[in-house]
Amino acid sequence: MTSWVGLTAVEIAAAVREKRATPREVVAAHLDRIARLDGRVGAFRTVRGEAALAEAEAVGARGDLAELPLAGVPVAVKDNLAVAGESLRAGSAATSDAPVADDHVTVARLRAAGAVVVGLTNVPELCVFGTTDGVHGTARNPWDTSRSAGGSSGGSAAAVAAGLVPLALGNDGMGSLRIPAANCGLVTLKPGHGVVPAGIGEGDWFGMSENGPLATTVEDARLMLSVLADTELPAPPPGGLRVAVSLRSPIAGTPVSGPYRAAARETAGLLIKAGHRVRRADPPYPLSLGPTSLVHWTAGTAVDARGLDRRSLHRRTRVHAAIGRRSEGRAGRGAAREELRRRLGPFFEEYDVLVTPALARRSPEAAPWHERGWLRNLLANTSYSPFTPPWNLTGWPAMAVPAGTLPSGAPRAVQLVGRPGSESVLLELAGQLERLRPWRRTAPLDEE
């Protein structure tokens, strides 16, 4: 008997379309794995067991089954996107537990493509921080459960890395897809602004937040992105690329650990062998990038916290939002973001792709960070994930791609960044890296 757990989304969908599997048996197998393993991982806030099985039956009965790109594929959804019939808690006790009436547009597109939503995944409160823990649970890195899966799409990343689902939906406002993907050995792409519908929270963090896929292969990430964007991605131009490799942290004074520097250097060597023109070059990050990032990060939280009972919010969230209320107008005007685009634009006229370490160091311990002070959280976040925020501020596409392992055996990763409209270029380059340096797709939880 074939085990449908552990296969890629592409493989599962092909089997369902060709009637070698039914959506119900595929979903049931994944629900069984969730029941066995999620107690150790903490990926899900809620699992839609019976509802998912009923929806799988409905997919199997569809007349267009043979044309569905995600036929019968189980997916997990980050708990800041609406799933009809379920509550949307955004990791907080201050939000309503009443079920919502309609799917978010990205969830609706996944379902239209034949996917089955098996559950909603854990996030930090209001999706603010780079560790996922709070009143609804703690998401751990399946490769090293003593460490956080990252955030804020930590539960979604943990679900895919543990093999609980082949695909998950998350979003990224300051690195919230790329940080947990890098921790958990996954492929993700934060698309450029406008490629995938956003509609996240109360204002997409001033247009910085984007929805995107979490997957174990580049092919799966490409497939899910095409469904979310509701269009076929254009083919990348042929020929070698001009690639810049930078080991410098965008945030002044933040050191980068040896293993992550090595990941970027080794990736540069692979790209040279693949025929690309690779040079060491640092983007002209302004010294003001750290304060600019903080202004937008806190202001976005202030907007999302409006109307919520402050007494029900964690202390770190209250402080973050209070700081942000002072700078909402500044963030909303967008002048600093436009200046950053002007400053970095010429760099991407000289280079097609920028390669950096995805993180500066491994993720913090899996601990109750939501009970700790704001400054301690701020320092923990910025010291390990300084490479992601610039590309939310510019609105340009950026990926996380696995790149070997840390001394602990947990994954390392690099970040690929491109100019607007270069999603296909980044995916093609990531695919080349996958062929040159394959990675183990899921954590060996069953072997422990």
C-alpha positions as CSV (number, residue, x, y, z in Angstrom):
1,M,0.0,0.0,0.0
2,T,1.4,3.4,-1.0
3,S,2.0,5.9,1.8
4,W,0.9,9.3,0.7
5,V,2.7,11.0,3.6
6,G,6.1,12.3,2.6
7,L,5.3,12.8,-1.1
8,T,5.5,16.2,-2.7
9,A,2.4,18.2,-3.6
10,V,3.1,17.6,-7.3
11,E,3.3,13.8,-6.7
12,I,0.1,13.7,-4.6
13,A,-1.9,15.8,-7.1
14,A,-0.8,13.7,-10.0
15,A,-1.9,10.5,-8.2
16,V,-5.3,11.9,-7.3
17,R,-5.9,13.2,-10.9
18,E,-5.0,9.8,-12.3
19,K,-7.2,8.0,-9.7
20,R,-4.3,6.2,-8.1
21,A,-5.4,7.8,-4.8
22,T,-8.5,9.5,-3.5
23,P,-8.4,12.8,-1.7
24,R,-9.9,11.2,1.4
25,E,-7.2,8.6,1.8
26,V,-4.5,11.2,1.3
27,V,-6.0,13.6,3.8
28,A,-6.7,10.8,6.3
29,A,-3.1,9.7,6.2
30,H,-1.9,13.2,6.9
31,L,-4.4,13.7,9.7
32,D,-3.1,10.5,11.3
33,R,0.5,11.8,11.2
34,I,-0.7,15.1,12.7
35,A,-2.3,13.2,15.6
36,R,0.9,11.2,16.2
37,L,3.5,13.9,15.9
38,D,2.1,17.4,16.4
39,G,2.2,17.1,20.2
40,R,6.0,17.3,19.8
41,V,6.0,20.0,17.2
42,G,3.1,22.4,18.1
43,A,2.4,23.4,14.5
44,F,-1.4,23.6,14.7
45,R,-3.8,25.8,16.7
46,T,-6.7,23.8,15.4
47,V,-7.0,20.7,13.2
48,R,-10.1,20.4,11.0
49,G,-10.4,16.6,11.2
50,E,-13.9,15.8,10.2
51,A,-14.4,18.9,8.1
52,A,-11.2,18.2,6.1
53,L,-12.4,14.6,5.4
54,A,-15.8,15.8,4.2
55,E,-14.1,18.5,2.0
56,A,-11.8,15.8,0.6
57,E,-14.8,13.7,-0.3
58,A,-16.2,16.8,-2.1
59,V,-13.0,17.3,-4.0
60,G,-13.0,13.6,-5.1
61,A,-16.5,14.1,-6.5
62,R,-15.6,17.2,-8.6
63,G,-16.2,16.9,-12.3
64,D,-13.0,18.8,-13.0
65,L,-10.8,16.6,-10.8
66,A,-8.5,15.7,-13.7
67,E,-7.6,19.4,-14.2
68,L,-7.0,20.5,-10.6
69,P,-3.4,21.5,-10.0
70,L,-3.6,20.7,-6.3
71,A,-6.1,17.8,-6.4
72,G,-6.4,16.4,-3.0
73,V,-3.3,18.1,-1.5
74,P,-3.6,18.7,2.2
75,V,-2.6,22.3,3.1
76,A,-2.2,24.2,6.4
77,V,-3.1,27.9,6.7
78,K,-1.5,30.5,8.9
79,D,-3.9,31.7,11.6
80,N,-4.1,35.3,10.4
81,L,-6.0,34.3,7.2
82,A,-9.7,33.6,7.2
83,V,-10.9,30.0,6.7
84,A,-14.7,29.8,6.4
85,G,-16.3,28.2,9.5
86,E,-13.2,28.6,11.7
87,S,-12.2,31.4,14.0
88,L,-9.3,33.7,13.2
89,R,-7.3,34.2,16.3
90,A,-3.9,35.6,15.1
91,G,-2.3,34.0,18.1
92,S,-4.1,36.2,20.6
93,A,-6.6,35.9,23.5
94,A,-7.8,39.4,22.5
95,T,-9.3,38.3,19.2
96,S,-12.8,36.8,18.6
97,D,-13.4,33.0,18.7
98,A,-16.4,33.3,16.5
99,P,-16.2,31.5,13.1
100,V,-15.7,33.7,10.0
101,A,-18.1,33.4,7.1
102,D,-15.8,33.5,4.1
103,D,-12.4,32.3,3.0
104,H,-9.6,34.7,2.4
105,V,-9.0,35.0,-1.3
106,T,-5.8,33.0,-1.1
107,V,-7.5,30.2,0.8
108,A,-10.3,30.3,-1.8
109,R,-7.8,29.9,-4.6
110,L,-6.2,27.0,-3.0
111,R,-9.5,25.3,-2.5
112,A,-10.6,26.0,-6.1
113,A,-7.4,24.3,-7.2
114,G,-8.4,21.2,-5.2
115,A,-6.4,21.6,-2.0
116,V,-8.0,20.6,1.3
117,V,-7.4,22.8,4.4
118,V,-6.5,20.4,7.3
119,G,-5.9,23.1,10.0
120,L,-4.8,26.5,11.1
121,T,-1.3,27.0,12.3
122,N,0.2,28.6,15.4
123,V,1.5,32.2,15.2
124,P,2.9,34.7,17.8
125,E,0.4,37.2,19.0
126,L,-0.7,39.5,16.0
127,C,2.2,37.8,14.0
128,V,4.7,40.3,15.4
129,F,7.7,38.4,16.5
130,G,10.2,35.9,15.1
131,T,9.4,33.2,17.6
132,T,6.1,31.4,17.6
133,D,4.7,30.9,21.1
134,G,1.7,32.1,23.1
135,V,-1.7,31.3,24.5
136,H,-2.4,28.8,21.6
137,G,0.8,26.9,21.7
138,T,4.5,26.8,20.9
139,A,5.8,25.9,17.4
140,R,9.1,24.1,17.6
141,N,11.6,23.4,14.9
142,P,11.1,19.7,13.9
143,W,14.8,19.3,13.2
144,D,15.7,20.5,16.8
145,T,12.7,20.7,19.0
146,S,14.6,22.6,21.7
147,R,14.6,25.6,19.3
148,S,11.8,27.8,18.0
149,A,10.5,27.2,14.5
150,G,10.8,30.9,14.0
151,G,8.0,33.3,13.2
152,S,5.6,34.5,12.5
153,S,4.7,31.7,10.1
154,G,6.3,29.3,12.5
155,G,3.4,26.9,12.8
156,S,3.1,26.7,9.0
157,A,6.8,26.0,8.6
158,A,6.8,23.4,11.4
159,A,3.9,21.6,9.8
160,V,5.6,21.2,6.4
161,A,9.1,20.4,7.9
162,A,7.5,17.7,10.1
163,G,5.7,16.1,7.1
164,L,2.3,16.9,8.5
165,V,1.3,18.6,5.2
166,P,3.2,19.0,2.0
167,L,2.3,22.7,1.6
168,A,1.4,25.5,3.9
169,L,0.2,29.1,3.4
170,G,2.0,31.9,5.3
171,N,2.9,35.5,5.0
172,D,5.8,37.8,5.4
173,G,5.9,41.4,6.8
174,M,9.5,41.5,8.0
175,G,10.7,38.0,7.2
176,S,7.8,36.0,8.6
177,L,8.0,33.4,5.7
178,R,11.8,33.4,5.2
179,I,12.8,33.2,8.9
180,P,10.9,30.0,9.7
181,A,11.6,28.5,6.3
182,A,15.3,29.0,7.0
183,N,15.1,27.5,10.4
184,C,13.1,24.5,9.2
185,G,14.9,23.7,5.9
186,L,12.1,24.8,3.6
187,V,11.7,26.7,0.3
188,T,9.7,29.9,0.4
189,L,9.2,32.9,-1.7
190,K,8.0,36.3,-0.5
191,P,6.6,37.6,-3.8
192,G,7.0,41.1,-4.9
193,H,4.2,43.6,-4.1
194,G,1.0,42.9,-6.0
195,V,1.8,39.4,-7.3
196,V,-0.4,37.6,-4.8
197,P,-3.4,39.2,-3.1
198,A,-2.5,40.4,0.4
199,G,-5.4,41.5,2.7
200,I,-3.5,40.6,5.9
201,G,-4.7,42.2,9.1
202,E,-5.8,45.8,9.0
203,G,-3.5,47.1,6.3
204,D,-0.8,44.7,5.3
205,W,1.7,46.6,7.5
206,F,1.6,49.5,5.1
207,G,1.8,47.3,2.1
208,M,4.9,45.3,3.3
209,S,3.1,42.0,4.0
210,E,2.8,39.4,1.3
211,N,1.2,35.9,1.2
212,G,3.3,33.0,0.0
213,P,4.0,29.3,0.0
214,L,6.0,27.1,2.3
215,A,7.2,23.9,0.6
216,T,9.9,21.2,0.6
217,T,10.8,21.5,-3.1
218,V,11.2,24.4,-5.5
219,E,8.7,22.7,-7.8
220,D,6.1,22.6,-5.1
221,A,6.7,26.3,-4.2
222,R,6.4,27.3,-7.8
223,L,3.1,25.3,-8.2
224,M,1.6,26.9,-5.1
225,L,2.7,30.4,-6.0
226,S,1.1,30.0,-9.4
227,V,-2.2,29.1,-7.7
228,L,-2.0,31.9,-5.3
229,A,-1.2,34.4,-8.0
230,D,-3.9,32.9,-10.3
231,T,-1.5,32.9,-13.2
232,E,1.3,31.0,-14.8
233,L,4.6,32.4,-13.9
234,P,6.6,33.6,-16.9
235,A,9.7,31.6,-18.0
236,P,12.9,33.2,-16.8
237,P,15.3,34.5,-19.5
238,P,18.0,32.1,-20.6
239,G,21.7,32.4,-19.8
240,G,23.9,33.1,-16.9
241,L,23.0,35.6,-14.2
242,R,25.0,38.4,-12.7
243,V,25.0,37.4,-9.0
244,A,26.2,39.5,-6.0
245,V,27.1,37.7,-2.8
246,S,27.0,39.7,0.4
247,L,27.9,38.5,3.9
248,R,27.3,41.9,5.5
249,S,24.3,42.4,7.8
250,P,22.0,45.1,6.6
251,I,21.5,46.2,10.2
252,A,24.7,47.9,11.3
253,G,26.5,46.2,14.2
254,T,24.8,42.8,13.9
255,P,27.4,40.0,13.6
256,V,26.8,37.0,11.3
257,S,27.8,33.6,12.6
258,G,30.3,31.4,10.8
259,P,27.9,28.7,9.6
260,Y,25.6,31.2,7.9
261,R,28.5,33.0,6.3
262,A,29.8,29.7,5.1
263,A,26.4,28.9,3.6
264,A,26.5,32.0,1.4
265,R,30.1,31.4,0.4
266,E,29.4,27.7,-0.6
267,T,26.4,28.8,-2.5
268,A,28.5,31.3,-4.4
269,G,30.8,28.4,-5.4
270,L,27.9,26.3,-6.7
271,L,26.6,29.2,-8.8
272,I,30.0,29.8,-10.3
273,K,30.1,26.1,-11.3
274,A,26.6,26.5,-12.8
275,G,27.9,29.2,-15.2
276,H,26.8,32.4,-13.4
277,R,28.9,35.5,-13.0
278,V,29.4,35.8,-9.2
279,R,31.0,38.6,-7.3
280,R,31.3,39.7,-3.7
281,A,29.4,43.0,-3.5
282,D,27.4,44.7,-0.7
283,P,24.2,46.6,-1.3
284,P,24.5,50.2,-0.2
285,Y,22.3,49.7,2.9
286,P,21.8,53.1,4.7
287,L,22.7,53.4,8.4
288,S,19.1,54.4,9.0
289,L,17.8,51.0,7.9
290,G,17.5,49.7,11.5
291,P,15.4,52.6,12.8
292,T,13.3,52.6,9.6
293,S,12.6,48.9,10.0
294,L,11.6,49.5,13.7
295,V,9.3,52.3,12.7
296,H,7.3,50.2,10.2
297,W,7.4,47.1,12.3
298,T,5.9,48.8,15.4
299,A,3.5,51.0,13.4
300,G,2.0,47.9,11.6
301,T,1.4,46.3,15.0
302,A,-0.3,49.5,16.3
303,V,-2.7,49.4,13.4
304,D,-3.5,45.7,14.0
305,A,-4.0,46.2,17.7
306,R,-6.7,48.9,17.3
307,G,-10.0,47.9,18.8
308,L,-8.5,44.9,20.8
309,D,-8.7,44.8,24.6
310,R,-5.3,45.8,25.7
311,R,-5.6,43.8,28.9
312,S,-5.8,40.6,26.9
313,L,-2.6,41.3,24.9
314,H,0.8,40.2,26.0
315,R,3.0,42.9,27.5
316,R,5.6,42.7,24.7
317,T,2.7,43.3,22.2
318,R,1.3,46.3,24.1
319,V,4.7,47.9,24.3
320,H,5.4,47.3,20.6
321,A,2.0,48.8,19.6
322,A,2.4,51.8,21.9
323,I,5.8,52.6,20.3
324,G,4.2,52.2,16.9
325,R,1.3,54.6,17.5
326,R,3.8,57.4,17.6
327,S,5.0,56.7,14.1
328,E,1.9,55.5,12.2
329,G,1.8,58.7,10.1
330,R,5.5,58.5,9.2
331,A,5.1,54.9,8.1
332,G,2.0,55.6,6.2
333,R,3.6,58.4,4.1
334,G,6.1,55.8,2.7
335,A,8.9,58.4,2.2
336,A,11.6,56.2,3.8
337,R,10.6,53.2,1.8
338,E,10.7,55.1,-1.5
339,E,14.2,56.5,-0.5
340,L,15.4,53.0,0.2
341,R,14.2,51.8,-3.3
342,R,16.0,54.7,-4.9
343,R,19.2,53.9,-3.0
344,L,19.1,50.1,-3.7
345,G,17.7,50.3,-7.3
346,P,21.1,50.9,-9.0
347,F,22.6,47.9,-7.3
348,F,19.9,45.7,-9.1
349,E,20.7,47.3,-12.4
350,E,24.3,46.0,-12.0
351,Y,23.2,42.6,-10.6
352,D,20.3,40.3,-11.4
353,V,20.2,38.5,-8.0
354,L,21.6,39.1,-4.5
355,V,22.6,36.1,-2.4
356,T,22.9,36.6,1.4
357,P,22.8,34.4,4.5
358,A,19.1,33.9,5.3
359,L,19.8,34.4,9.1
360,A,22.7,35.6,11.2
361,R,22.5,32.7,13.7
362,R,20.3,29.8,14.7
363,S,16.8,30.5,16.1
364,P,16.2,31.2,19.8
365,E,15.3,28.5,22.2
366,A,11.6,27.3,22.2
367,A,10.5,29.1,25.3
368,P,7.7,31.4,26.5
369,W,9.1,34.5,24.8
370,H,5.6,36.0,25.1
371,E,6.1,36.2,28.8
372,R,9.4,38.0,28.5
373,G,10.0,41.8,28.2
374,W,9.8,43.7,24.9
375,L,13.5,44.7,24.8
376,R,14.6,41.1,25.3
377,N,12.3,40.0,22.4
378,L,13.5,42.9,20.2
379,L,17.2,41.9,20.7
380,A,16.5,38.2,20.2
381,N,14.7,38.9,16.9
382,T,17.1,41.5,15.4
383,S,20.2,39.6,16.3
384,Y,19.2,36.5,14.4
385,S,17.2,37.8,11.5
386,P,18.6,41.1,10.1
387,F,18.7,40.1,6.5
388,T,15.0,39.9,5.7
389,P,13.4,43.4,6.5
390,P,14.9,45.4,3.7
391,W,13.0,43.5,1.0
392,N,9.6,44.1,2.7
393,L,10.4,47.8,2.9
394,T,11.3,47.8,-0.9
395,G,8.5,45.4,-1.8
396,W,10.8,43.3,-3.9
397,P,10.8,39.4,-4.1
398,A,13.0,37.4,-1.9
399,M,13.4,33.6,-1.2
400,A,14.8,31.3,1.5
401,V,16.5,28.2,0.1
402,P,18.1,25.4,2.2
403,A,22.0,25.4,2.1
404,G,23.5,22.6,4.1
405,T,23.3,22.1,7.9
406,L,24.4,23.7,11.1
407,P,26.8,21.8,13.5
408,S,23.6,20.6,15.3
409,G,22.3,19.0,12.1
410,A,19.5,21.5,11.8
411,P,19.2,23.3,8.4
412,R,21.1,26.3,7.2
413,A,19.8,28.6,4.4
414,V,20.5,31.4,2.1
415,Q,18.4,34.3,0.9
416,L,17.9,35.1,-2.8
417,V,16.7,38.6,-3.7
418,G,15.7,40.1,-7.0
419,R,14.3,43.2,-8.6
420,P,10.5,43.6,-9.1
421,G,9.0,40.9,-11.4
422,S,11.9,38.5,-10.9
423,E,10.0,35.7,-9.1
424,S,10.6,33.2,-11.9
425,V,14.3,34.1,-12.0
426,L,14.7,33.4,-8.3
427,L,12.8,30.1,-8.6
428,E,14.9,29.0,-11.5
429,L,18.1,29.8,-9.6
430,A,16.7,28.0,-6.5
431,G,16.0,25.0,-8.6
432,Q,19.5,24.9,-9.8
433,L,20.8,25.0,-6.2
434,E,18.4,22.2,-5.4
435,R,19.8,20.0,-8.1
436,L,23.4,20.8,-7.2
437,R,23.0,20.5,-3.5
438,P,19.9,18.4,-2.7
439,W,18.4,18.6,0.8
440,R,16.5,16.2,3.0
441,R,12.9,17.4,2.7
442,T,11.5,16.6,6.1
443,A,12.8,16.1,9.7
444,P,13.4,12.5,10.8
445,L,10.8,12.6,13.6
446,D,9.8,9.0,13.0
447,E,13.4,7.9,13.5
448,E,13.7,9.3,17.0
